Amino acid sequence: MRTLTRLLVLTLLTGLAFAEEKTGAIPPQTKAEMVLREIRYDGQLSDAEARFAVDLDLEVSGHGDAVLPLFEGQVAVLATDLPNNLRLVREGNLFQLLASREGRYRVKLDLVAKITRQEPWNQITFTGPEAAISSVSAQARGAGLDVQLLTGTQQATETKDGVTRVRGFLGAERTVSMRWQSKAAEVTHKALVTCETKASVQVTPAVVKYIRLSNTKSSRAASVSCRSACRPRRR
């Protein structure tokens, strides 16, 4: 009887200890994640520089460090004051944003893109981050300028007080690409004209005959024939 009682007490104590251990267990930590809710590009364009003010609205959840790929391509991100717990890292042509604590952040960055000259256009192209909402606007100052958004959907173009401005949305497109030029720009080419002349001369004791068979130009075809005779004077 005593043996049975001891077994029952031991079983109850083991069950209680197991329950306490389960109750005090630490739940598994979720992996850190950074989600970009919105990104807005606002560009200032000229023949010498393409500079963008970039606004980011992002949220970090979970524990640990979260990484968000930002920009890739021939761009430079200028020094800027970031919120606490955020830092910018560059690896080659790729810029990434690192977050060490969860929370909601609003970030402003200053980006300069390299201009590629494709006559008669100035053009820039780089890749940005994935976002739920991506919008872009850019303006260039000068008379008769043409500014075009090459990716996403161009929404509006307006010119006021000598400034041409374009607005659009990128949607799911991560690539930012646009070009601009003066509408008065013209491409000039040097004209090359070739001329070929064929002629023959017939000489006899009484007559010298010159015959020009043809005179042809590459820019405008022409065929001319003429004859002339020269007789020696009589003594």
Kinemage of the C-alpha trace (Angstrom):
@kinemage 1
@onewidth
@group {chain A} dominant
@subgroup {mainchain}
@vectorlist {calphas} color= white
{ca met a 1} P 0.000 0.000 0.000
{ca arg a 2} L 2.759 2.384 0.910
{ca thr a 3} L 4.547 1.590 -2.362
{ca leu a 4} L 1.450 2.428 -4.394
{ca thr a 5} L 0.963 5.707 -2.514
{ca arg a 6} L 4.566 6.731 -3.159
{ca leu a 7} L 4.174 6.011 -6.858
{ca leu a 8} L 1.043 8.143 -7.052
{ca val a 9} L 2.710 11.064 -5.236
{ca leu a 10} L 5.774 10.840 -7.470
{ca thr a 11} L 3.618 10.873 -10.593
{ca leu a 12} L 1.722 13.969 -9.419
{ca leu a 13} L 4.898 15.849 -8.572
{ca thr a 14} L 6.423 15.041 -11.977
{ca gly a 15} L 3.288 16.275 -13.758
{ca leu a 16} L 3.288 19.533 -11.793
{ca ala a 17} L 6.951 20.172 -12.553
{ca phe a 18} L 6.396 19.530 -16.262
{ca ala a 19} L 3.425 21.934 -16.293
{ca glu a 20} L 5.487 24.659 -14.590
{ca glu a 21} L 8.259 24.152 -17.131
{ca lys a 22} L 5.814 24.509 -20.017
{ca thr a 23} L 4.207 27.622 -18.483
{ca gly a 24} L 7.553 29.391 -18.103
{ca ala a 25} L 8.840 28.496 -21.599
{ca ile a 26} L 10.050 31.448 -23.748
{ca pro a 27} L 8.202 31.717 -27.071
{ca pro a 28} L 10.367 31.544 -30.200
{ca gln a 29} L 11.499 34.932 -31.527
{ca thr a 30} L 10.339 36.013 -34.952
{ca lys a 31} L 12.977 36.936 -37.531
{ca ala a 32} L 13.472 40.647 -38.148
{ca glu a 33} L 11.859 42.017 -41.303
{ca met a 34} L 11.856 45.453 -42.933
{ca val a 35} L 8.923 46.453 -45.150
{ca leu a 36} L 8.958 49.580 -47.301
{ca arg a 37} L 5.486 51.077 -47.364
{ca glu a 38} L 6.197 54.010 -49.682
{ca ile a 39} L 9.063 55.586 -51.599
{ca arg a 40} L 9.014 58.949 -53.403
{ca tyr a 41} L 11.676 60.265 -55.793
{ca asp a 42} L 11.900 64.002 -56.516
{ca gly a 43} L 14.551 64.831 -59.124
{ca gln a 44} L 16.361 67.987 -60.254
{ca leu a 45} L 17.799 67.537 -63.770
{ca ser a 46} L 20.387 69.488 -65.740
{ca asp a 47} L 23.078 68.799 -68.324
{ca ala a 48} L 25.652 68.435 -65.522
{ca glu a 49} L 23.762 66.639 -62.736
{ca ala a 50} L 20.774 64.432 -61.888
{ca arg a 51} L 19.994 64.731 -58.162
{ca phe a 52} L 17.080 63.078 -56.343
{ca ala a 53} L 15.598 63.682 -52.914
{ca val a 54} L 14.268 60.280 -51.789
{ca asp a 55} L 11.634 59.854 -49.028
{ca leu a 56} L 11.174 56.420 -47.435
{ca asp a 57} L 8.352 55.239 -45.156
{ca leu a 58} L 9.294 51.850 -43.686
{ca glu a 59} L 8.467 49.530 -40.797
{ca val a 60} L 10.698 47.027 -38.999
{ca ser a 61} L 9.252 44.065 -37.098
{ca gly a 62} L 10.774 41.102 -35.243
{ca his a 63} L 14.018 40.768 -33.336
{ca gly a 64} L 17.557 41.095 -34.620
{ca asp a 65} L 18.980 42.961 -37.605
{ca ala a 66} L 16.856 43.552 -40.718
{ca val a 67} L 18.297 44.354 -44.149
{ca leu a 68} L 16.637 46.213 -47.036
{ca pro a 69} L 18.360 46.480 -50.459
{ca leu a 70} L 18.007 50.121 -51.512
{ca phe a 71} L 19.749 51.283 -54.700
{ca glu a 72} L 21.837 49.529 -57.315
{ca gly a 73} L 23.633 51.044 -60.288
{ca gln a 74} L 25.821 54.036 -61.043
{ca val a 75} L 24.596 56.180 -58.159
{ca ala a 76} L 26.009 57.878 -55.074
{ca val a 77} L 24.126 58.395 -51.802
{ca leu a 78} L 25.387 61.530 -50.097
{ca ala a 79} L 25.999 61.757 -46.356
{ca thr a 80} L 22.763 62.171 -44.423
{ca asp a 81} L 21.493 62.001 -40.830
{ca leu a 82} L 19.694 58.699 -40.299
{ca pro a 83} L 17.393 57.877 -37.366
{ca asn a 84} L 18.845 55.897 -34.485
{ca asn a 85} L 19.109 52.136 -35.074
{ca leu a 86} L 19.466 52.623 -38.851
{ca arg a 87} L 22.649 52.652 -40.908
{ca leu a 88} L 23.586 52.667 -44.581
{ca val a 89} L 25.978 50.057 -46.003
{ca arg a 90} L 27.557 49.974 -49.465
{ca glu a 91} L 28.842 46.893 -51.259
{ca gly a 92} L 30.125 47.745 -54.734
{ca asn a 93} L 27.228 49.329 -56.649
{ca leu a 94} L 24.642 48.178 -54.079
{ca phe a 95} L 23.416 50.305 -51.159
{ca gln a 96} L 21.569 48.574 -48.290
{ca leu a 97} L 19.754 49.841 -45.213
{ca leu a 98} L 20.270 47.987 -41.896
{ca ala a 99} L 17.921 48.249 -38.893
{ca ser a 100} L 18.745 46.944 -35.407
{ca arg a 101} L 15.394 47.610 -33.690
{ca glu a 102} L 11.756 47.278 -34.678
{ca gly a 103} L 9.618 50.346 -35.228
{ca arg a 104} L 8.242 52.780 -37.828
{ca tyr a 105} L 10.803 55.014 -39.554
{ca arg a 106} L 10.756 57.887 -42.022
{ca val a 107} L 14.019 58.398 -43.876
{ca lys a 108} L 15.246 61.114 -46.272
{ca leu a 109} L 18.176 60.404 -48.593
{ca asp a 110} L 20.026 62.474 -51.179
{ca leu a 111} L 20.951 60.501 -54.322
{ca val a 112} L 22.981 61.501 -57.391
{ca ala a 113} L 22.754 59.370 -60.565
{ca lys a 114} L 25.357 59.278 -63.329
{ca ile a 115} L 24.210 60.843 -66.602
{ca thr a 116} L 24.678 58.861 -69.804
{ca arg a 117} L 24.761 60.887 -73.017
{ca gln a 118} L 22.802 59.328 -75.890
{ca glu a 119} L 22.561 62.035 -78.535
{ca pro a 120} L 20.573 64.158 -78.307
{ca trp a 121} L 19.340 62.899 -74.904
{ca asn a 122} L 20.649 62.944 -71.339
{ca gln a 123} L 19.582 59.708 -69.610
{ca ile a 124} L 19.811 58.120 -66.138
{ca thr a 125} L 18.944 54.579 -65.011
{ca phe a 126} L 19.203 52.857 -61.621
{ca thr a 127} L 17.333 50.244 -59.560
{ca gly a 128} L 15.458 51.100 -56.375
{ca pro a 129} L 13.838 49.014 -53.599
{ca glu a 130} L 10.518 47.186 -53.701
{ca ala a 131} L 7.703 49.219 -52.167
{ca ala a 132} L 3.932 49.130 -51.884
{ca ile a 133} L 3.768 52.643 -53.378
{ca ser a 134} L 6.476 54.079 -55.655
{ca ser a 135} L 6.122 57.535 -57.186
{ca val a 136} L 8.579 59.697 -59.108
{ca ser a 137} L 8.720 63.312 -60.206
{ca ala a 138} L 11.464 65.341 -61.849
{ca gln a 139} L 11.966 68.808 -63.220
{ca ala a 140} L 14.423 70.568 -65.512
{ca arg a 141} L 14.858 74.284 -66.041
{ca gly a 142} L 15.266 75.768 -69.513
{ca ala a 143} L 13.335 76.872 -72.568
{ca gly a 144} L 11.741 74.159 -74.694
{ca leu a 145} L 12.817 71.143 -72.641
{ca asp a 146} L 11.405 67.647 -73.142
{ca val a 147} L 11.458 65.338 -70.069
{ca gln a 148} L 10.300 61.714 -70.381
{ca leu a 149} L 9.775 58.905 -67.858
{ca leu a 150} L 10.945 55.650 -69.481
{ca thr a 151} L 9.708 53.205 -66.807
{ca gly a 152} L 6.426 52.928 -64.957
{ca thr a 153} L 3.466 55.084 -65.972
{ca gln a 154} L 3.897 58.744 -66.830
{ca gln a 155} L 0.966 60.623 -65.324
{ca ala a 156} L 1.463 64.271 -66.243
{ca thr a 157} L 3.863 66.724 -67.875
{ca glu a 158} L 3.655 70.473 -67.402
{ca thr a 159} L 5.760 73.529 -68.214
{ca lys a 160} L 5.512 76.704 -66.168
{ca asp a 161} L 7.869 79.685 -65.792
{ca gly a 162} L 10.571 77.968 -67.833
{ca val a 163} L 10.469 74.750 -65.761
{ca thr a 164} L 9.312 71.433 -67.247
{ca arg a 165} L 8.050 68.889 -64.714
{ca val a 166} L 7.003 65.261 -65.150
{ca arg a 167} L 5.178 62.997 -62.650
{ca gly a 168} L 4.407 59.296 -62.647
{ca phe a 169} L 4.153 56.003 -60.747
{ca leu a 170} L 6.514 53.048 -60.937
{ca gly a 171} L 4.065 50.416 -59.696
{ca ala a 172} L 5.826 47.066 -59.373
{ca glu a 173} L 8.723 48.389 -61.486
{ca arg a 174} L 11.931 48.892 -59.456
{ca thr a 175} L 13.938 50.555 -62.229
{ca val a 176} L 14.002 54.342 -62.372
{ca ser a 177} L 14.841 55.542 -65.890
{ca met a 178} L 14.259 58.904 -67.556
{ca arg a 179} L 15.706 61.153 -70.238
{ca trp a 180} L 15.604 64.837 -71.123
{ca gln a 181} L 16.719 67.197 -73.899
{ca ser a 182} L 16.016 70.564 -75.454
{ca lys a 183} L 13.360 70.409 -78.171
{ca ala a 184} L 15.480 72.810 -80.194
{ca ala a 185} L 18.447 70.432 -80.162
{ca glu a 186} L 19.416 69.321 -83.641
{ca val a 187} L 21.827 66.712 -84.834
{ca thr a 188} L 24.021 68.040 -87.624
{ca his a 189} L 25.861 65.879 -90.114
{ca lys a 190} L 28.544 66.920 -92.548
{ca ala a 191} L 27.496 66.411 -96.153
{ca leu a 192} L 29.771 64.315 -98.268
{ca val a 193} L 29.476 64.797 -102.026
{ca thr a 194} L 31.354 62.691 -104.528
{ca cys a 195} L 31.672 63.499 -108.180
{ca glu a 196} L 32.730 61.176 -110.940
{ca thr a 197} L 33.530 62.419 -114.462
{ca lys a 198} L 34.152 60.225 -117.473
{ca ala a 199} L 35.710 61.701 -120.643
{ca ser a 200} L 37.485 60.661 -123.806
{ca val a 201} L 39.591 62.565 -126.374
{ca gln a 202} L 39.887 61.683 -130.048
{ca val a 203} L 42.780 63.240 -131.986
{ca thr a 204} L 43.163 63.227 -135.811
{ca pro a 205} L 45.349 65.386 -138.068
{ca ala a 206} L 42.366 67.549 -138.977
{ca val a 207} L 40.191 67.542 -135.848
{ca val a 208} L 40.623 67.391 -132.081
{ca lys a 209} L 37.374 66.148 -130.566
{ca tyr a 210} L 36.653 66.239 -126.790
{ca ile a 211} L 33.702 64.256 -125.538
{ca arg a 212} L 32.517 64.392 -121.894
{ca leu a 213} L 30.499 61.281 -121.477
{ca ser a 214} L 28.981 61.839 -118.011
{ca asn a 215} L 29.177 63.889 -114.829
{ca thr a 216} L 27.583 62.174 -111.853
{ca lys a 217} L 27.197 63.378 -108.235
{ca ser a 218} L 26.179 61.072 -105.428
{ca ser a 219} L 23.792 63.628 -103.947
{ca arg a 220} L 21.963 64.209 -107.241
{ca ala a 221} L 22.367 62.076 -110.315
{ca ala a 222} L 23.090 63.919 -113.582
{ca ser a 223} L 24.225 62.957 -117.036
{ca val a 224} L 25.631 65.546 -119.416
{ca ser a 225} L 27.115 64.990 -122.856
{ca cys a 226} L 28.795 67.630 -125.008
{ca arg a 227} L 30.932 67.784 -128.062
{ca ser a 228} L 33.328 70.440 -129.293
{ca ala a 229} L 35.563 70.522 -132.373
{ca cys a 230} L 38.622 72.551 -132.970
{ca arg a 231} L 40.042 72.929 -136.424
{ca pro a 232} L 43.490 74.354 -137.149
{ca arg a 233} L 43.762 77.679 -138.888
{ca arg a 234} L 44.308 77.745 -142.587
{ca arg a 235} L 47.435 79.467 -143.734
